[in-house]
Each structure stands twice: as structure tokens, then as C-alpha cells.
Amino acid sequence: MHHILQPYANLVPFLATALGENVEIALHDLTRPNAPIIAIANNEMSGRVIGDSLTNLGKHILDEKQYESKDYVVNYKSLSASGKLLRSSSYFIRDENNTPVGMLCLNVNISDYDYLNATIRRILGIREEPEVEYQMDHPMEILSGSIETTIQQCISDTLNDMGYPNYMSHSRLNAEEKMTVIRALHDKGIFNIKGAIGCVAKELAASEPTIYRYLKKI
């Protein structure tokens, strides 16, 4: 661990206790290969552990050198491995040469809020156009090993809720069943992730234009 990061590592359990179990706190060491997590708390929502690499969006932020013009980035959306929608913020930790050596990240579970908000909108008859991949200006962060793993888990959970066994081939789903799966994935924000439509199409043995047609019906 870089010596500058030790005080921040000590803050991780304090912040987790003070902010509550709905907030995950993760500290990354940017001086090590793959910028691994060196301290984490309340990690049940993402399933990540010490040693896991920096996320796709974290790497994107560093590649664009956003730390040169700001001390932190806040309120961007993330998605956990279980499909929970999160609001995330990251603070850049620099050394005496103003070089970033760490990132302190906070991920707040907002899935319950979004569910209530969507329910109220449906009751009031307020309709919004669904946000799909090509409308996003920035990719969504994935707090898991890969987008494929996240989508597979979400589809498995949805089929389980529908009463289907986990071993059932997705290619056997009829159009109505696939529509149910697409709607569930949409509600979890899966289609806000860059590359999601192609992955979902592959999992459901469908074409990408077919997935777009399903989305237009939501």
C-alpha cells in the first residue's frame, strides 16, 4: 500500500459505520497493477473483495485524466453484480507531485428509491422514453467482474422469479417470456451499460434489432 493511502484505509470502516449499510466504501491503490481494492466495507451489494481490480468506468476516468481538472467526480450511476442500481462518487488522492495514487469510492444503493419513483410515475400516468445504450453520453460503471456475468445473473434471477429452473435454455423462451425478461433487465438499468444489448441478444439467442424492438414496447 502506498504510504499516503494508509490514513484513508483507516477511514473506510468509519465511513461505512457512519453512513450505514446502504453505502459501500472502497479504496483503490493506483500505484499497483490493475489498481486493486486495498480496503472495502459494506461490500455485500457488489460482492467485491480486497484485490479486485478498478472498474471499467474508473479506468475510463483515469484514461481521460479527469483528475487534472477536478478533485472528485460525483453522482454517476453504477450497477452491482446482482443488478442493484447505485449512485457513485470517487475522490482522487494525490501525492506531493500532484500525481493520483489512490481513489476513494462511495457507492450508494438507490434501487429502492428508483423502484418507488417508477411506481409513482406509473400511478400518475407519467411516461418516459426508455434510456438505451445509444442515448448514454458516458458508460455505466459495472461493480462486478464483467458485463456478461452481470447479465447472466440478472436473467437467471428473472427466470427464477418466473418459476423456471436455472438449467432451462434461454433459447426455448417464447416472445412473451423474452419480453418479460427484457422488461426486468430494463427496470434494473442493464441497458444503460455499454455493450449490454449485444450481450443480452446473445444470451437470449436473439438478434440485436429484436432486442431494440422489445425495448420500444416498454
Secondary structure, DSSP 8 states (H G I E B T S, - for coil): --GGGHHHHHHHHHHHHHH-TTEEEEEEETTSTT--EEEEESGGGT---TT----HHHHHHHHTTGGGT-SEEEEEEEEETT--EEEEEEEEEE-TTS-EEEEEEEEEE-HHHHHHHHHHHHHHT-------GGG-SS--EEESS-HHHHHHHHHHHHHHHTT--TTS-GGG--HHHHHHHHHHHHHTTGGGSTTHHHHHHHHTT--HHHHHHHHHT-
